[in-house]
């Protein structure tokens, strides 16, 4: 039963009643009598409100009217009959202070805690292609993406039909997203297999100038090398670099010698870890002089820094390594004969072989190719006899050295010797003598050049010598011009050189063929 009993009847008050209606009745002309229906209606409206407040505080939770009224504001709304247009929020002086049930409104904005709860891994929206209530749209698997699929908004794997690929001649062959990613990854890993087009200026950045090297260096790991291309090497002396740390497959680096000292890049030096070593062209260490540069590419298959391209350089002995781009369209040459050919010059003189003596009984050349060469040239360098004061001789063969013509009558001989005693002519008893009347001393040597003619013909075979000889008895350099002729019609395909007695202690003879 309500706490406050209202009068019976159908009297009803109104929230919009005129607050001065009774004064208006009293001051009206003519004056109006106060209607009992007005009084009962207003009284009933007040009593209904008091009864509502009483019902709310039935548990006695509210101790004052203000608290009860706040509760009425929050709960006494007929939601089914409520139509709200626009955004409703507390306003006025009480906005900042308004808080109820742990929810605080700030600056007229709806707080997160006052919004509806949602499912995990979801967004709130409407999945259907129509207006209506919202719901959770949930991602159910790793890699799901939110996209429109027909007339539905959903999470899922992106269909291939939703991605457009350029499958032209220069495009990709992929038809799915994953395949496209895999193909792009493969192209980045193997750029050399694709057509790479670049325009404008191309540069390799990353120059470093590490601390100066003061001694031979192994497994060098200069500061900043991880992001460097050009390494400016400074040294305080002539040093060797045996290895460089930090190599990865395909990486390229350029070493530049910036000082006046020589920098030797050691070939396959065991002083450095195997994976840090250099492999140089010609299998020989490279010498970089001031301002010289040398480029290397790291080969992951062999774990070595390999010299790049036809690097032209000197080794420690001054020998040139690398292909010289000489004529013939710049195809290059690594030897004198090829260079002469590329330049259109004669290559008629060909080095065939060199025989070096070391207490040798003789130095012999066999297999003389008379079909290729019209003549032969022999260059003698520093031939020393083991026995003092002996002449220098030669013999020829037509059976490739199995036997040699050795009879005195097999040869004819003539010579002109220029000594400190004057000029003399000689006709030797033994026709195969080269040095004539001049004997070579064991403390001296014999050097010179001899031309051999007609070895492949039926004509007499001649060996014409021009050289200098040091005799044993005076130490002077004597000059000898001699011609030793084999008086045979047979062809000659071998020749040997020897001293009259004893071995050839040292020295060398080089054979050249003349076309």
KOLVOTI-509665 format. One record per residue (C-alpha): y, x, z. Coordinates in steps of 0.1 Angstrom, whole numbers, plus 5000, padded with zeros to 4 digits. Each point is the difference from the previous one (the first is absolute). Last residue first. Example, Ala and Ser with C-alpha at 12.3 -4.5 7.8 and 13.67 -1.06 7.14 Angstrom:
REM residues 2
+------+------+------+
|   yy |   xx |   zz |
+------+------+------+
| 4989 | 5137 | 5071 |
| 4966 | 4986 | 5007 |
+------+------+------+
This chain:
REM residues 515
+------+------+------+
|   yy |   xx |   zz |
+------+------+------+
| 4807 | 6091 | 4121 |
| 5004 | 5028 | 5025 |
| 4976 | 5001 | 5030 |
| 5010 | 5017 | 5032 |
| 4979 | 5021 | 5024 |
| 5013 | 5013 | 5033 |
| 4988 | 5033 | 5015 |
| 5002 | 5008 | 5037 |
| 5003 | 5029 | 5024 |
| 4978 | 5017 | 5026 |
| 4974 | 5028 | 5005 |
| 4987 | 5000 | 4964 |
| 4967 | 5019 | 5005 |
| 4990 | 5036 | 4993 |
| 4999 | 5018 | 4967 |
| 5018 | 4996 | 4966 |
| 5018 | 4970 | 5014 |
| 4991 | 4965 | 4989 |
| 5010 | 4971 | 4977 |
| 4975 | 4976 | 4984 |
| 5001 | 4979 | 4968 |
| 4982 | 4969 | 4988 |
| 5000 | 4978 | 4968 |
| 5002 | 5026 | 4972 |
| 4992 | 4991 | 4964 |
| 4977 | 5024 | 4981 |
| 5016 | 5021 | 4973 |
| 5000 | 5031 | 5022 |
| 5023 | 5030 | 5003 |
| 5015 | 4990 | 5034 |
| 5035 | 5013 | 5002 |
| 5019 | 5015 | 5030 |
| 5037 | 5003 | 4994 |
| 5022 | 5018 | 5026 |
| 5036 | 5002 | 5012 |
| 5002 | 5016 | 5035 |
| 5030 | 5006 | 5022 |
| 4997 | 5023 | 5030 |
| 5015 | 4991 | 5034 |
| 5002 | 5032 | 5020 |
| 4978 | 5006 | 5031 |
| 4993 | 5037 | 4990 |
| 4963 | 5007 | 5002 |
| 4984 | 4966 | 5003 |
| 5015 | 4984 | 4970 |
| 5019 | 4967 | 5001 |
| 4996 | 4979 | 4970 |
| 5024 | 4977 | 4980 |
| 4990 | 4977 | 4973 |
| 4997 | 4990 | 4963 |
| 4965 | 4994 | 4987 |
| 4989 | 4989 | 4966 |
| 4964 | 4987 | 4999 |
| 4987 | 4999 | 4964 |
| 4969 | 4984 | 4985 |
| 4991 | 5011 | 4965 |
| 4997 | 4971 | 4976 |
| 4971 | 4975 | 4999 |
| 5021 | 4975 | 5018 |
| 5001 | 4983 | 5034 |
| 5012 | 5030 | 5020 |
| 5026 | 5008 | 4974 |
| 5027 | 5011 | 5025 |
| 5002 | 5009 | 5037 |
| 5034 | 5006 | 5015 |
| 5003 | 5022 | 5032 |
| 5026 | 4999 | 5028 |
| 5009 | 5024 | 5027 |
| 4992 | 5013 | 5035 |
| 4981 | 5029 | 5013 |
| 5001 | 5012 | 5036 |
| 5007 | 5030 | 5022 |
| 4984 | 5015 | 5032 |
| 4966 | 4999 | 4983 |
| 5016 | 5018 | 4971 |
| 4997 | 4987 | 4964 |
| 4992 | 5026 | 4973 |
| 5023 | 5003 | 4970 |
| 4983 | 5015 | 4969 |
| 4995 | 4966 | 4984 |
| 5004 | 4971 | 5024 |
| 4979 | 4975 | 4980 |
| 4968 | 5019 | 4993 |
| 4975 | 4981 | 4978 |
| 5000 | 5026 | 4971 |
| 4984 | 5027 | 5022 |
| 5009 | 5033 | 4983 |
| 5036 | 4991 | 5003 |
| 5027 | 5007 | 4974 |
| 5032 | 5006 | 5020 |
| 5036 | 5005 | 4991 |
| 5024 | 5016 | 5025 |
| 5035 | 4994 | 5013 |
| 5016 | 5021 | 5027 |
| 4989 | 5016 | 5033 |
| 5013 | 4972 | 5022 |
| 4977 | 4978 | 4980 |
| 5002 | 4978 | 4968 |
| 4965 | 4995 | 4986 |
| 4994 | 4990 | 4964 |
| 4965 | 4987 | 4993 |
| 4973 | 4998 | 4974 |
| 4964 | 4988 | 5001 |
| 4971 | 4991 | 4978 |
| 4970 | 4981 | 5013 |
| 4963 | 4996 | 4995 |
| 4996 | 5037 | 4995 |
| 5004 | 5007 | 5037 |
| 4972 | 4976 | 5007 |
| 5006 | 4973 | 5026 |
| 4999 | 4967 | 4982 |
| 4992 | 4975 | 5029 |
| 4969 | 4981 | 5009 |
| 4995 | 4966 | 5016 |
| 5037 | 4995 | 5001 |
| 5004 | 4970 | 4977 |
| 4977 | 5013 | 4973 |
| 5027 | 5016 | 4978 |
| 5012 | 5025 | 5026 |
| 5030 | 5023 | 5005 |
| 5006 | 5031 | 5022 |
| 5032 | 5011 | 5019 |
| 5012 | 5032 | 5017 |
| 5024 | 5013 | 5026 |
| 5000 | 5038 | 5005 |
| 4992 | 5016 | 5034 |
| 5021 | 5020 | 5024 |
| 4989 | 4990 | 5034 |
| 4970 | 4978 | 5005 |
| 5004 | 4964 | 5015 |
| 5023 | 4993 | 4971 |
| 5031 | 4977 | 5005 |
| 5010 | 4973 | 4975 |
| 5035 | 4988 | 5009 |
| 5004 | 4971 | 4975 |
| 4984 | 4999 | 4966 |
| 5009 | 4972 | 4976 |
| 4975 | 4993 | 4972 |
| 5010 | 4981 | 4969 |
| 4976 | 4984 | 4976 |
| 5002 | 4992 | 4963 |
| 4993 | 4971 | 4975 |
| 4990 | 4976 | 5027 |
| 4981 | 4967 | 4998 |
| 4970 | 5011 | 4978 |
| 5000 | 5035 | 5015 |
| 4992 | 4986 | 5035 |
| 4993 | 5031 | 5021 |
| 4970 | 4989 | 5021 |
| 5000 | 5032 | 5022 |
| 5026 | 5019 | 5018 |
| 4989 | 5030 | 5021 |
| 5017 | 5020 | 5028 |
| 4980 | 5031 | 5008 |
| 4981 | 5018 | 5028 |
| 5020 | 4980 | 5026 |
| 5013 | 5014 | 5032 |
| 5021 | 4968 | 5003 |
| 5013 | 4992 | 4966 |
| 5016 | 4967 | 4989 |
| 4991 | 4982 | 4968 |
| 5025 | 4974 | 4987 |
| 4993 | 4972 | 4976 |
| 5012 | 4981 | 4969 |
| 5038 | 5000 | 4999 |
| 5010 | 4984 | 4968 |
| 5025 | 5013 | 4975 |
| 5004 | 4976 | 4970 |
| 5018 | 4974 | 5020 |
| 5030 | 4999 | 4977 |
| 5029 | 4978 | 5010 |
| 5003 | 4963 | 4993 |
| 5015 | 4993 | 5034 |
| 4970 | 4980 | 5011 |
| 4977 | 5028 | 4987 |
| 5020 | 5027 | 5019 |
| 4998 | 4979 | 5032 |
| 4963 | 4995 | 4996 |
| 4994 | 5037 | 4997 |
| 5024 | 5008 | 5029 |
| 4982 | 4978 | 5025 |
| 5007 | 4968 | 5019 |
| 5015 | 4980 | 4971 |
| 5019 | 4967 | 4998 |
| 4997 | 4968 | 4980 |
| 5037 | 5001 | 4994 |
| 4998 | 4985 | 4966 |
| 4983 | 5031 | 4986 |
| 5028 | 5022 | 5015 |
| 4996 | 5016 | 5034 |
| 4998 | 4979 | 5031 |
| 4987 | 5027 | 5023 |
| 4969 | 4989 | 5020 |
| 4998 | 5013 | 5036 |
| 4996 | 5033 | 5016 |
| 5019 | 5032 | 4993 |
| 4988 | 5032 | 5017 |
| 5026 | 5018 | 5021 |
| 4975 | 5015 | 5025 |
| 5008 | 4974 | 5028 |
| 4995 | 4971 | 4976 |
| 5027 | 4989 | 4976 |
| 5009 | 4964 | 4991 |
| 5000 | 4974 | 4972 |
| 4986 | 4968 | 5015 |
| 4981 | 4981 | 4973 |
| 4998 | 4967 | 5020 |
| 4998 | 4995 | 5038 |
| 4985 | 5026 | 5023 |
| 4973 | 4984 | 5022 |
| 5003 | 4995 | 5038 |
| 4964 | 4996 | 5011 |
| 4977 | 4974 | 5016 |
| 4976 | 5001 | 4970 |
| 4999 | 4962 | 4993 |
| 5033 | 4994 | 5018 |
| 5019 | 5022 | 4975 |
| 5035 | 5007 | 5013 |
| 5025 | 5006 | 4973 |
| 5020 | 5033 | 4999 |
| 5033 | 5010 | 4984 |
| 5013 | 5036 | 4999 |
| 5037 | 5011 | 5002 |
| 5016 | 5034 | 4994 |
| 5035 | 5003 | 5014 |
| 4992 | 5035 | 5014 |
| 4966 | 5012 | 4990 |
| 4968 | 4979 | 5003 |
| 4968 | 5020 | 4997 |
| 4968 | 4980 | 4993 |
| 4966 | 5009 | 5013 |
| 4972 | 5002 | 4974 |
| 4974 | 4974 | 4989 |
| 5016 | 5000 | 4966 |
| 5020 | 4970 | 5011 |
| 5004 | 4997 | 5038 |
| 4979 | 4980 | 5025 |
| 5019 | 4999 | 5033 |
| 4984 | 4994 | 5034 |
| 5007 | 4973 | 5026 |
| 4966 | 4983 | 5000 |
| 4982 | 5033 | 5004 |
| 5019 | 5010 | 5031 |
| 5021 | 5030 | 4994 |
| 4992 | 5037 | 5002 |
| 4971 | 4996 | 4975 |
| 5025 | 5002 | 4972 |
| 4991 | 4979 | 4969 |
| 5029 | 5014 | 4979 |
| 5029 | 5013 | 5021 |
| 5035 | 4988 | 4991 |
| 5020 | 5032 | 5003 |
| 5036 | 4997 | 5008 |
| 5021 | 5030 | 4989 |
| 5032 | 5007 | 5019 |
| 5035 | 4993 | 4985 |
| 5000 | 4966 | 5016 |
| 4999 | 4963 | 4989 |
| 4963 | 4999 | 4989 |
| 4994 | 4964 | 4990 |
| 4967 | 4981 | 5008 |
| 4996 | 4967 | 4982 |
| 4978 | 4972 | 5014 |
| 4978 | 4974 | 4986 |
| 4977 | 4976 | 5018 |
| 4971 | 4986 | 4981 |
| 4974 | 5001 | 5028 |
| 5017 | 5010 | 5033 |
| 5011 | 5035 | 5011 |
| 5017 | 5004 | 5033 |
| 4994 | 5037 | 5007 |
| 5009 | 5028 | 4976 |
| 4979 | 5032 | 4996 |
| 5000 | 5037 | 4993 |
| 5038 | 5008 | 4997 |
| 5005 | 5037 | 4995 |
| 5030 | 5020 | 5010 |
| 5027 | 5024 | 4987 |
| 5025 | 4999 | 5028 |
| 5025 | 4978 | 5018 |
| 4988 | 4968 | 4982 |
| 5016 | 4967 | 4990 |
| 4980 | 4973 | 4983 |
| 5018 | 4970 | 4986 |
| 4974 | 4972 | 5001 |
| 5004 | 4973 | 4973 |
| 4981 | 4967 | 5004 |
| 5005 | 4992 | 5037 |
| 4991 | 4970 | 5021 |
| 4971 | 5016 | 5021 |
| 5015 | 5034 | 4997 |
| 5028 | 4993 | 5025 |
| 4992 | 5031 | 5022 |
| 4979 | 5025 | 4981 |
| 4962 | 5000 | 5005 |
| 4987 | 5033 | 4986 |
| 4963 | 5005 | 5002 |
| 5003 | 5038 | 4999 |
| 5032 | 5020 | 4998 |
| 5006 | 5037 | 4992 |
| 5031 | 5010 | 5020 |
| 5036 | 4990 | 5006 |
| 5002 | 4965 | 4986 |
| 5034 | 4984 | 5004 |
| 5002 | 4966 | 5015 |
| 4996 | 4971 | 4976 |
| 5023 | 4991 | 4971 |
| 4991 | 4964 | 4990 |
| 5005 | 4980 | 4968 |
| 4988 | 4964 | 4999 |
| 5008 | 4982 | 4968 |
| 4982 | 4998 | 4967 |
| 5023 | 4988 | 4973 |
| 5000 | 4976 | 4970 |
| 5033 | 4991 | 4985 |
| 5001 | 4968 | 4978 |
| 4970 | 4981 | 4988 |
| 4964 | 4998 | 5011 |
| 4969 | 4986 | 4984 |
| 4966 | 5004 | 5016 |
| 4971 | 4988 | 4978 |
| 4971 | 4998 | 5024 |
| 4971 | 5024 | 5006 |
| 5024 | 5026 | 5014 |
| 5011 | 4976 | 5027 |
| 4966 | 5000 | 5016 |
| 5005 | 4990 | 5036 |
| 5029 | 4977 | 4991 |
| 4980 | 4984 | 4972 |
| 4971 | 4994 | 5023 |
| 5022 | 4983 | 5026 |
| 5015 | 4978 | 4973 |
| 4965 | 4990 | 4989 |
| 4989 | 4993 | 5035 |
| 5031 | 4979 | 5007 |
| 4995 | 4981 | 4967 |
| 4963 | 4994 | 5008 |
| 5009 | 4986 | 5034 |
| 5026 | 4977 | 4985 |
| 4976 | 4987 | 4974 |
| 4999 | 5002 | 4962 |
| 5004 | 5038 | 4996 |
| 5002 | 5016 | 4966 |
| 5035 | 5014 | 5006 |
| 5028 | 5004 | 4975 |
| 5007 | 5025 | 4972 |
| 4980 | 4982 | 4974 |
| 5007 | 4966 | 5015 |
| 4984 | 4985 | 5031 |
| 5032 | 4993 | 5018 |
| 4987 | 4981 | 5030 |
| 5011 | 4966 | 5014 |
| 4987 | 4990 | 5034 |
| 4993 | 4963 | 5011 |
| 4969 | 4998 | 4978 |
| 4985 | 5029 | 5020 |
| 4999 | 4977 | 5030 |
| 5019 | 5012 | 5032 |
| 4976 | 4999 | 5029 |
| 5009 | 4972 | 5025 |
| 5026 | 4982 | 5019 |
| 5012 | 4966 | 4987 |
| 5028 | 4979 | 4985 |
| 4983 | 4973 | 4979 |
| 5009 | 4984 | 4967 |
| 4985 | 5027 | 4978 |
| 4995 | 5030 | 5022 |
| 5033 | 5009 | 5016 |
| 4999 | 5032 | 5019 |
| 4996 | 5014 | 5035 |
| 4980 | 5033 | 5000 |
| 4965 | 5007 | 5015 |
| 4992 | 5037 | 5004 |
| 4981 | 4995 | 5032 |
| 4985 | 4965 | 5003 |
| 5008 | 4965 | 5014 |
| 5038 | 4997 | 4994 |
| 5011 | 4967 | 5014 |
| 5024 | 4973 | 4988 |
| 5009 | 4980 | 5032 |
| 5014 | 4965 | 4994 |
| 5031 | 4982 | 4990 |
| 5003 | 4962 | 4995 |
| 5009 | 4986 | 4967 |
| 5015 | 5007 | 4966 |
| 4977 | 5008 | 4971 |
| 4984 | 5030 | 4983 |
| 4976 | 5005 | 5029 |
| 5000 | 5031 | 5022 |
| 5028 | 4990 | 5023 |
| 5014 | 5025 | 5023 |
| 4994 | 5020 | 5032 |
| 4986 | 5035 | 4995 |
| 4967 | 5013 | 5013 |
| 4983 | 5030 | 5015 |
| 4992 | 4981 | 5032 |
| 5005 | 4962 | 5001 |
| 5035 | 4987 | 5008 |
| 5016 | 4985 | 5032 |
| 5030 | 4977 | 4994 |
| 5036 | 5012 | 5006 |
| 5017 | 4998 | 5034 |
| 4988 | 5035 | 5009 |
| 5017 | 5014 | 4969 |
| 5034 | 4987 | 5011 |
| 5019 | 4974 | 4979 |
| 5035 | 5013 | 4996 |
| 5032 | 4983 | 5013 |
| 5015 | 5032 | 5014 |
| 4970 | 5005 | 5023 |
| 4976 | 4973 | 5011 |
| 4978 | 5009 | 5029 |
| 4964 | 4989 | 5003 |
| 4982 | 5005 | 5034 |
| 4995 | 4963 | 5006 |
| 5038 | 4994 | 4998 |
| 5030 | 5022 | 4993 |
| 5036 | 4992 | 4991 |
| 5024 | 5026 | 5013 |
| 5011 | 5014 | 4967 |
| 5004 | 4966 | 4985 |
| 5017 | 4983 | 5029 |
| 5036 | 5003 | 4988 |
| 4994 | 4982 | 4968 |
| 4969 | 4997 | 4980 |
| 4963 | 4994 | 5005 |
| 4980 | 5000 | 4967 |
| 4992 | 4975 | 4973 |
| 4995 | 5011 | 4964 |
| 5005 | 4975 | 4972 |
| 4989 | 4963 | 5000 |
| 4978 | 4988 | 5028 |
| 4982 | 4966 | 4999 |
| 4985 | 4989 | 5034 |
| 4978 | 4969 | 5002 |
| 4968 | 5018 | 5005 |
| 5017 | 5026 | 5022 |
| 5012 | 4974 | 5025 |
| 5020 | 5024 | 5021 |
| 5001 | 5000 | 5038 |
| 4986 | 5035 | 5004 |
| 5027 | 5027 | 4996 |
| 5032 | 4980 | 5008 |
| 4982 | 4982 | 5027 |
| 4991 | 5032 | 5017 |
| 5036 | 5011 | 5000 |
| 5009 | 4966 | 5016 |
| 4975 | 5007 | 5028 |
| 5015 | 5034 | 5007 |
| 5036 | 4985 | 5001 |
| 4989 | 4971 | 5023 |
| 4988 | 5022 | 5028 |
| 4968 | 5010 | 5017 |
| 4976 | 4998 | 4971 |
| 4963 | 5005 | 5006 |
| 4996 | 4968 | 5020 |
| 4968 | 4990 | 4982 |
| 5016 | 4967 | 4988 |
| 5030 | 5020 | 4988 |
| 4996 | 4987 | 4964 |
| 4994 | 4965 | 5011 |
| 5031 | 5000 | 5022 |
| 5021 | 5012 | 4971 |
| 4988 | 4971 | 4979 |
| 5006 | 4975 | 5028 |
| 5036 | 5013 | 5003 |
| 5005 | 4995 | 4963 |
| 4987 | 4965 | 5001 |
| 5023 | 4992 | 5030 |
| 5030 | 5012 | 4981 |
| 4992 | 4979 | 4970 |
| 4993 | 4970 | 5022 |
| 5034 | 5003 | 5017 |
| 5017 | 5001 | 4966 |
| 4982 | 4968 | 4989 |
| 5005 | 4982 | 5033 |
| 5038 | 5007 | 5000 |
| 5004 | 4990 | 4964 |
| 4980 | 4969 | 5005 |
| 5020 | 4991 | 5030 |
| 5031 | 4998 | 4978 |
| 5033 | 5009 | 5016 |
| 5025 | 4972 | 4992 |
| 5024 | 5008 | 4972 |
| 5038 | 5002 | 5005 |
| 5022 | 4982 | 4975 |
| 5012 | 5025 | 4991 |
| 4975 | 5028 | 5008 |
| 5007 | 5023 | 5030 |
| 4970 | 4989 | 5020 |
| 4976 | 4999 | 4971 |
| 5012 | 5035 | 4988 |
| 4995 | 5013 | 5035 |
| 4964 | 4987 | 4999 |
| 4994 | 5015 | 4965 |
| 5013 | 5034 | 5009 |
| 4967 | 5020 | 4995 |
| 4992 | 4982 | 4967 |
| 4963 | 5001 | 4997 |
| 4984 | 5027 | 4977 |
| 4970 | 5006 | 5022 |
| 4994 | 4963 | 5001 |
| 4989 | 4977 | 5028 |
| 4974 | 4973 | 4997 |
| 4998 | 4966 | 5016 |
| 4969 | 4981 | 4990 |
| 4993 | 4985 | 5034 |
| 4990 | 5012 | 5033 |
| 5022 | 5023 | 5021 |
| 4988 | 5036 | 5002 |
| 4979 | 5012 | 5029 |
| 5005 | 5038 | 5007 |
| 4969 | 5020 | 5010 |
| 4981 | 4985 | 4971 |
| 4965 | 4986 | 5009 |
+------+------+------+
